[in-house]
Amino acid sequence: MDSTQSQADAELAVSQDGFLGGRLKLSQPRKGYRAGMDAALLAAACDAGPGQSVIEAGCGAGAALLSAALRRPLSRFVGLERDLAALALARANITANGLDERVEAIAGDVAQKPSALGLNPFDAALANPPFFDDPGAIRGPAPEREGAWIADGGLEAWTRFLLKGVREGGTITLIHRADRLADMLGLLGTGAGSFRIRPIHPFTDEPAKRVLVRAIKTGKAPLVLLPALVLHDREGGKHTAEADAIMRGEADLGWT
């Protein structure tokens, strides 16, 4: 990074971080919400095919959006973000990583209908919704993190947007707290089915803390509970070999 970029980053209070083993360079806030493991897993779970279109609701600075785009070089991506500072970072990150031709970030909120934003139905939708609906459920996050932790309109607003945002037969993929699994299935089940669920465990001997859920709009197939992904190895490695390969972009987090 040259001195001009370093000075600009300092003035904007952002840092430049690497994802996908350094293939993706991402400027994101030094304070406030910073993308990490959840964004990497969500991107790895995107299975859009060649020529297909994908929307990420709440793309932030673009960690999952751009990671998914690099993993799926023949697909097109749109990120939706209501926070204008995060949106500006996402747009700058798209350009900095040379992805302007097939990735864009637009202003908008999941409280709006996709059609009101001028969006046609997508082939796939991704989201890492805020983990809490009730501000009283947790100690208040710092103001700059509140939008990423507390969902206006609750999880229902996010699932409603995603259901409206994809075509019939399109896929919806979410990462969320494992204890919200029943809520996700109930809300998505109003218009989608063919659920596939992958639990994410911190260690083999600890309960899942996260869960990845994929649904198909108007799908009718039985629910499938897939083998869990274990993130960490107590033997001393930072990540298990499987998790490390996924984080580095050397493996996908498939749905079979």
C-alpha positions, 0 to 999 in steps of 0.5 A: 500500500502506498503512502497516499493510500495509507493516509487516506485509510487513516483519515477514513478510519479504515483498515485493509484486510485480506480474505480468500488467502489474500486474493481479496483486499477489503477496506473496512472500518477499524471500528464498528462492524468488521467482517470475518468468519461468517462472511467467509462461510456465507460466500463459500456456500454460494453455489450460483451457476454460470450466468446466474444473478445473485443479490446479497442483502445487507452487504456492508463493505462487501466481504461476502459479496466480493468473496462470493464473486471471486469464487463464482467468476461467471456469475453476476452480483448485486449488494444491497446496503442501507448504511451510506458509509458502508455502501461507499466502502463496498463500491470502492472495494468493488473497483479496487478488486477489479470487479466493476463489470459484474458486481455492483452495490446499491442503496436500499433497505430490506424493508423495501420491496425489491420491485420498488428498488427496480430489481428484477428477480434473482437466481439466488440470494444471500444474507447474514442478517443481524443476530438480534431482533430485540435491543433488550436481548443484549447489552447495547452494542456501540452505536456504530455496530448497532445496525449490524447487530439489531434487525429493524423489523426483525428476521421476518423483514429479512426473510420476506425481502429474500423470498420476494427477491428471487425467482421461483426455483431460486435459492436463498442462503442464510447464515445465522445463530443456531438457536434461530434455526426454528425461526428461519425455517418457519419464516422461509417456509411461507414461500420456500422449501427443500431446506438443506441445513449445515451446522457450524461447530466451533469444536467437535465437542461443542454445540453448533453456534452458527447454522447455514440454511439454504432454501429453494423458493417453492421447493417441495423436497424433504429437509436434509441435515448435512454433515457439520463443519467444525471450525477449530481443532483443539490439537493446536491448529487455528482452524481444522484442515477443512475450515482452513481450505474454505477460508482460503478459497481452496474449497467450497462449502457445498450442499451435497 
